[in-house]
Amino acid sequence: MTDVLKALQELNVCWKKIGPYNMKCIWTVVIPGHQGGMVNDSVHGDNEVAPKSTVVKFELQVIITINPNLYVAFRFK
């Protein structure tokens, strides 16, 4: 289970534990090289182009077996 959490943390995935081996996750993916819309910075009066991002929501369930294998089941929303 620790390896799964480390992998999620390295990918900057946020999660909420909803059971002993179940989590709801959200991952914001910034697409490099793509530009989103204009962002108005009211403090400095500047308009900046924000990078385009995609939000991925999914549930994760870790299945632990008798042998030392770990299985991870994903369900995307």
Stockholm file with secondary structure:
# STOCKHOLM 1.0

chainA/1-77         MTDVLKALQELNVCWKKIGPYNMKCIWTVVIPGHQGGMVNDSVHGDNEVAPKSTVVKFELQVIITINPNLYVAFRFK
#=GR chainA/1-77 SS CHHHHHHHHHTTCEEEEEETTEEEEEEEEEEEEEEEEEEEETTTTEEEEEEEEEEEEEEEEEEECSSSCEEEEEEEC
#=GC SS_cons        CHHHHHHHHHTTCEEEEEETTEEEEEEEEEEEEEEEEEEEETTTTEEEEEEEEEEEEEEEEEEECSSSCEEEEEEEC
//
